[in-house]
Amino acid sequence: MGEMRLIRAGLLSALGLVIAAQGAVLGAAPVSAAQPGTASPDRVIAPIAAIPADSVVDSYGVGIHLNFLDTPYADADAVAQKLDELGVRHVRDDLFLNSPRQYAAIRTVAQRGIAFDLIMGRPDSGSTPADYVDTVATQLPAGSVESLEGANEWDLFSRADAADWVPQVKSWQEQLYTAAKANPATADLPVLSPALAFKQNYAAAGDLSENADLANAHMYPGGYRPSNQIKQITDALRTSVPDKPLVTTEAGYHNALGTDNGHRAVPEDVAGTYLPRLLLEHVLRGHQRMYSYELIDEFDDPDLTDPEAHFGLLRRDLTPKPAYTAMQNLLGLLADPGSSSFEPGSLAIEADGLPAGEARYVLTQKRDGQFVLLLWRDVSVWDPVEQERVDVTQADVTLRLGQSQDLALYRPSDGVAPEHETTADSLSLQLGGEVVAVTIGPPSPPTAPDPTHVAATPGNASATVTWDLPETTAEVTGFEISRSPGEETDVVPADARSFRATGLANGTSYVFTVRAMTADGSSGTVSAPAVVPATVPLPPRIGSAKAGRRSITVTWSKPDGRGSAITGYRLVCKGRVLDLGPGKRKATISGLPAGKRLRVGIRAENGVGWSATAHTKYVRTRR
């Protein structure tokens, strides 16, 4: 461990000298086929296609050292917790052979849904790449490892001339690739090319693509603005691995402000400004992933003289530095996991006031339709040579949209809460050296239309309510039917178009209302005309029946109409029918056979129908 740190310190010094000597930065030309890009002086942002917001989250990883047992990494539970709180899904670590404690720690982290890129040893390990592959296959839980990586910075660690280290690193890589693809447990895992310490050594290494699925490089800005050296290192890497997707397995800043190392330091708050920009610079170029180095400061260095002690996003006591909080805020703003595929749309937007040549943007979209526009400037906020802050004049920027939308302005390096919220078709903001995020939307879900043709039909102590619904794109989840009096509410499925209410009081007037429901609200309420439940009346109650000459005189009392007024009566005897109005209580039915024992049937009628028949007693007609 001590030797590894010493060698890395030598790399940092050399890297710093290279950066100081060349100091190139990204120009203003668009650099990504994924639509995000740079500003032009005429129309700053035209309608552009978005990339999935969650793809930015997925493009971020962090380096850790679970087997460094004399550092805070020894507490695997604490490491897993801090990674989970950060919102990162990918980590990079060295795999050690015969290290059950590391394997247990990997399980602890992997249980949080975090996957590993593992460095698979190096030529002086005394083992073979196949030994490392076998360890992944037999000692680590399935799914915990997502990629395998060749020898790390062997051009530096070997301390050898190119004539020696090039064949060594190539042989190791070939053996690793062959063993990984031959083992069923690792055959589907992508293998990263070996990352070199110095970009000029890619030319010496020659073609490394034959035994790699992904290109791999280390891209430290060296204390300068985040875009520094990305193009130069990428161009050098592409001479060796020209066509593979690119992963940057180390990048970041250290805070050892007391060092005289050539790899310059930045204050903690500057790293908090720069790190979100660093990730987005890689996203802008279509790189598959960037791992920042590293999660935790490894050891005490109160004088701030050793860069290796201060690369962490967390201090040794696990308190967060501004960079940790800034990345936590950015990832939380963009996180949008989902199992289904998602094709983002585009947004018509323009901006006034973005500084030409230095403004950068990435447009993202979430599954709910919300856009998140990320803006920043390719400017320095810190002079690493003079170790002093650089004042950045704020640019007054106005975003314009085609229609009014819900807008919120965030500054992830400053805090998690929005700085400003409004509903408008434009937004004014100031853009300095930090990333600014603007959420746009999400669009309001379509509103369910009001039900139509709402009606209610009475029944016996019941009513049947019916309705239609116009065609709609709203996701209707059901219908709510309410009634008054009674103040009861029922809910029926989305495909229902009728509802039968029971337990009503016949003769009581009821008003029913219907509205369509969605997960985001409801339509307007539509009432049916009042309805009165009823049924046929009870039979009349017979009073008397007296026989006359070929006739019978009957009296009766008014029956219960059971919710509907009596509209008439009907007397029937031996084929003779006598219909009477509702006010009658006595009637004589004539023309009957003489001298016969007969009885009269009588029924009442209401708005629903006829009652059952009530019969008089038998009487004999006179001759």
Secondary structure, 3 states (H helix, E strand, C coil): CHHHHHHHHHHHHHHHHHHHHHCCCCCCCCCCCCCCEECCCCCCCCCEECEEHHHHHHCEEEECCCCCCCCHHHCHHHHHHHHHHHCCCEEEEECCCCCHHHHHHHHHHHCCCCEEEEECCCCCCCCCHHHHHHHHHHHCCCCCEEEEECCCCHHHHCCCCHHHHHHHHHHHHHHHHHHHHHCCCCCCCCEECCCCCCCCHHHHHCCCCCCCCEEEEECCCCCCCCCCCHHHHHHHHHCCCCCCCEEEEEECCCCCCCCCCCCCCCCHHHHHHHHHHHHHHHHHCCCCEEEECCCECCCCCCCCCCHHHCCCCECCCCCECHHHHHHHHHHHHHCCCCCCCCCCCEECEEEECCCCCCEEEEEEECCCCCEEEEEEECCCCEECCCCEECCCCCEEEEEEEEEEEEEEEECCCCCCCCCEEEEEEEEEEEECCCCEEEEECCCCCCCCCCCEEEEEEEECCEEEEEEECCCCCCCEEEEEEEEECCCEEEEEECCCCEEEEECCCCCCCEEEEEEEEECCEECCCEECCCECCCCCCCCCEEEEEEEEECEEEEEEECCCCCCCCEEEEEEEECCEEEEECCCCCEEEEECCCCCCEECCEEEEEECCCECCCEECCCEECEC
